[in-house]
């Protein structure tokens, strides 16, 4: 599981280096276009570490490099289907909706107010408000904190689902899912959190002398990285658990033979 942490750290360090290099060489214009590729780099770096560690890496003749690249890309995206990605996105928004209902219940209980008073008579408009995430408890710093918790829980829960159910490369599937989820989440209440992080990132960049506003790109990159990271962690945990179970079964069979 160390490869996951190392790959994650390299991806984050790469993003920092990218910003520094863009400043030094006056290339801030391109930084926002390269930044979203970092989660993909994370997935690729992890696969490289895994191949080196398992000894499956092998030299590729120049004449076959193009064919090998195509075969490698096909293998990397194997079992990642549109239906699978759609299911992952649905799981992610399902987790988000459940937690918002839970937060709303807590708010109603502790505030002593009635549901109808806050949301009106139940109908299509109420469903629309929940889909948009338009809730009364999203006020002040407490609301931002709850959205941050919601973002972490959603990415963690979706990552567990992906890692324990996928037959593909979990990190890559998590990255793709995270990118789509983040895109759609930006038209819900998560935009409040994204704007807050964006403003903080832009202020930090301005204090370091950067004129380019790349805050929202940073938000997307971090969110996508989280989806890939949790997915990889879950798949690795599943594989280690299966390996331990196989060893125990083999030891048990060996004792029976004696």
C-alpha positions in Angstrom: 0.0 0.0 0.0 3.1 2.3 0.3 3.0 2.7 -3.5 -0.4 4.5 -3.2 1.0 7.0 -0.7 4.2 7.5 -2.7 2.3 8.0 -6.0 0.0 10.5 -4.2 2.9 12.5 -2.8 4.6 12.5 -6.2 1.4 13.8 -7.8 1.0 16.6 -5.2 4.7 17.4 -5.4 4.5 17.5 -9.2 1.6 20.0 -9.0 3.6 22.3 -6.7 6.7 22.0 -9.0 4.4 22.8 -11.9 3.3 26.0 -10.4 6.8 27.0 -9.4 8.2 26.2 -12.9 5.4 28.1 -14.6 6.3 31.1 -12.5 10.0 30.9 -13.2 9.6 30.5 -17.0 6.6 32.8 -17.2 4.2 30.0 -18.3 1.3 30.7 -15.9 -1.0 30.7 -18.9 -0.5 26.9 -19.5 -0.6 25.9 -15.8 -4.4 25.8 -15.6 -4.5 23.6 -18.7 -1.9 21.1 -17.4 -3.1 21.0 -13.8 -6.1 18.8 -14.3 -3.9 16.1 -15.8 -2.1 15.5 -12.5 -4.7 12.9 -11.3 -4.0 11.0 -14.5 -0.3 11.2 -13.8 -1.0 9.8 -10.3 -2.7 6.8 -11.8 0.2 6.2 -14.3 2.9 6.7 -11.6 1.2 4.1 -9.4 1.0 1.6 -12.3 4.7 2.1 -13.0 5.6 1.5 -9.3 3.5 -1.7 -9.3 5.2 -3.0 -12.4 8.7 -2.3 -11.1 7.9 -3.8 -7.7 6.4 -7.0 -9.1 9.1 -7.3 -11.7 6.7 -7.3 -14.6 8.3 -4.5 -16.4 10.2 -5.4 -19.5 12.2 -3.6 -22.3 10.2 -2.7 -25.4 11.9 -2.7 -28.8 11.5 0.6 -30.6 9.8 -1.1 -33.6 7.1 -2.3 -31.3 6.7 0.8 -29.1 3.6 2.1 -30.8 1.8 -1.3 -30.6 2.9 -1.7 -27.0 1.6 1.8 -26.1 -1.8 1.0 -27.7 -2.0 -2.4 -25.9 -1.0 -0.8 -22.6 -3.7 1.9 -23.0 -6.3 -0.7 -23.8 -5.3 -2.8 -20.8 -5.3 0.2 -18.5 -8.9 1.1 -19.5 -10.1 -2.5 -19.6 -13.4 -3.0 -17.8 -14.0 0.8 -17.4 -17.3 1.1 -19.2 -19.8 4.0 -19.5 -22.3 2.0 -17.5 -19.8 1.4 -14.7 -18.9 5.1 -14.5 -22.5 6.1 -14.5 -23.1 3.7 -11.6 -20.2 5.2 -9.7 -21.5 8.7 -10.2 -24.9 7.6 -9.1 -23.4 6.1 -5.9 -21.5 9.3 -5.2 -24.6 11.5 -5.5 -26.6 8.9 -3.5 -24.2 9.2 -0.6 -24.3 13.0 -0.9 -28.1 13.1 -0.8 -28.3 10.7 2.2 -25.9 12.8 4.2 -27.8 16.0 3.3 -31.0 14.4 4.5 -29.2 13.4 7.7 -27.8 16.9 8.2 -31.3 18.3 7.6 -32.8 16.0 10.2 -30.2 17.1 12.8 -30.8 20.8 11.9 -34.6 20.4 12.4 -34.1 18.5 15.7 -31.8 21.0 17.2 -33.4 24.2 15.8 -36.9 23.1 16.8 -38.3 24.2 13.5 -40.7 22.3 11.2 -39.8 20.9 7.8 -42.8 22.6 6.1 -41.7 26.0 7.5 -38.2 25.8 6.0 -38.9 23.9 2.8 -42.6 24.6 2.2 -45.2 22.0 1.2 -43.6 18.8 -0.1 -43.6 18.6 -3.9 -41.4 18.9 -6.9 -39.9 22.1 -5.7 -38.8 20.4 -2.5 -37.1 17.6 -4.5 -35.4 20.2 -6.6 -34.1 22.0 -3.6 -32.6 18.8 -2.2 -31.0 17.9 -5.6 -29.5 21.4 -5.7 -28.5 21.2 -2.1 -30.4 24.4 -1.1 -30.5 23.9 2.6 -30.9 26.4 5.5 -28.0 24.9 7.4 -25.5 26.1 4.7 -24.7 29.4 6.4 -21.5 30.8 7.7 -18.3 28.8 8.5 -20.4 25.9 9.9 -21.9 25.4 6.5 -18.5 25.3 4.7 -17.3 22.9 7.3 -20.2 20.6 6.7 -19.7 20.8 2.9 -16.0 19.9 3.4 -17.0 16.9 5.5 -19.5 16.0 2.9 -16.9 16.1 0.1 -14.5 13.9 2.1 -17.2 11.4 3.0 -18.6 11.3 -0.5 -15.2 10.7 -2.1 -14.4 8.1 0.6 -17.6 6.2 0.2 -17.5 6.2 -3.5 -13.8 5.1 -3.4 -14.7 2.2 -1.2 -17.5 1.2 -3.7 -15.1 1.4 -6.6 -12.2 -0.3 -4.9 -14.2 -3.3 -3.7 -16.4 -3.8 -6.7 -14.3 -2.9 -9.8 -12.5 -5.4 -12.0 -10.5 -2.5 -13.6 -7.7 -0.3 -12.3 -9.4 1.3 -9.3 -7.3 4.5 -9.3 -8.0 5.3 -12.9 -11.7 4.5 -12.5 -11.8 6.7 -9.4 -10.1 9.6 -11.2 -12.6 9.4 -14.1 -15.5 9.2 -11.7 -14.2 12.0 -9.6 -13.8 14.3 -12.6 -17.4 13.7 -13.7 -18.8 14.1 -10.1 -16.9 17.3 -9.6 -18.2 18.7 -12.8 -21.8 18.0 -11.9 -21.3 18.9 -8.2 -20.2 22.4 -9.3 -23.9 23.2 -10.1 -25.0 22.1 -6.6 -24.3 23.4 -3.1 -20.7 22.1 -3.4 -20.0 25.3 -5.5 -19.9 27.2 -2.2 -17.1 25.0 -1.0 -15.3 25.1 -4.3 -15.5 28.9 -4.4 -14.1 29.1 -0.8 -11.1 26.9 -1.6 -10.7 28.7 -4.9 -10.5 32.1 -3.2 -8.0 30.7 -0.6 -5.8 29.3 -3.4 -5.9 32.5 -5.4 -5.0 34.6 -2.3 -2.1 32.3 -1.6 -1.0 32.5 -5.2 -1.2 36.3 -5.2 0.9 36.4 -2.0 3.6 34.5 -3.9 3.5 36.8 -6.8 1.3 34.8 -9.2 -1.1 36.8 -11.3 -2.9 33.8 -12.9 -6.1 32.7 -11.1 -5.9 28.9 -10.9 -7.9 28.3 -7.8 -10.8 26.4 -9.3 -8.4 24.2 -11.2 -6.8 23.4 -7.9 -10.2 22.5 -6.4 -11.0 20.1 -9.2 -7.6 18.5 -9.1 -7.7 17.9 -5.4 -11.2 16.5 -5.5 -10.3 14.1 -8.4 -7.1 13.0 -6.6 -9.2 12.1 -3.5 -11.5 9.9 -5.6 -8.5 8.1 -7.2 -6.7 7.8 -3.8 -9.6 6.3 -1.9 -10.4 3.9 -4.8 -6.8 2.7 -4.9 -6.6 2.3 -1.2 -9.8 0.2 -1.1 -8.7 -2.1 -4.0 -5.3 -2.6 -2.4 -7.0 -3.5 1.0 -9.3 -6.0 -0.8 -6.3 -7.6 -2.6 -4.4 -7.9 0.7 -7.4 -9.3 2.4 -7.9 -11.9 -0.3 -4.2 -12.8 -0.2 -4.3 -13.3 3.6 -7.4 -15.5 3.2 -5.7 -17.6 0.5 -2.6 -18.1 2.8 -4.8 -19.2 5.7 -6.7 -21.6 3.5 -3.5 -23.0 2.1 -2.1 -23.4 5.7 -5.3 -25.1 6.8 -5.2 -27.5 3.8 -1.6 -28.3 4.6 -2.5 -29.2 8.2 -5.3 -31.5 7.1 -2.9 -33.4 4.8 -0.6 -34.0 7.8 
